């Protein structure tokens, strides 16, 4: 009987590792902000300790930590918003340059004649700079910004606790 239970150790260990990996994969959107908040709480623990050492209440130290973190997140969001505003202001200029490059590429590919390579390259070029792809890239970027904002809010929430 003991020999059989000894043989089950390795398969159970492998199944356990797979189960833990699956749980970590599924819960990554919660665990990553939790780990970041844990790291920040360790990083800012001296601020709370100094507040208590000078006779202040613990809640005051926690409020100071939250304000510092809020200011850091606000600073990052300012940097991101500045980049977005800059890209929006320069979008017409970028669009004109892109149109000019596409026209020049069309002329250059048109010189190749009606060859199969020239026609295929022209179709590929038009597909690469299609409005759908540009909108898709902008949507993806906006999703990343919203994901950052959600993660930052979760970090602050976990940091409170």
Buried (B, 14 or more C-beta within 10 A) or exposed (E): EEEEEEEEEEEEEEEEEEEEEEEEEEEEEEEEBBEBBEEBBEEBEEBBEEBEEEEEEEEEBBEBBBEEBEEEBEEEBEEBEEEEEEEEEEEEEEEEEEEEEBEEBBEEBEEEEEEEEBBEBBEEBEEEEEEEEBEEEEEEEEEEBEEBBEBBEBBBEBBEE
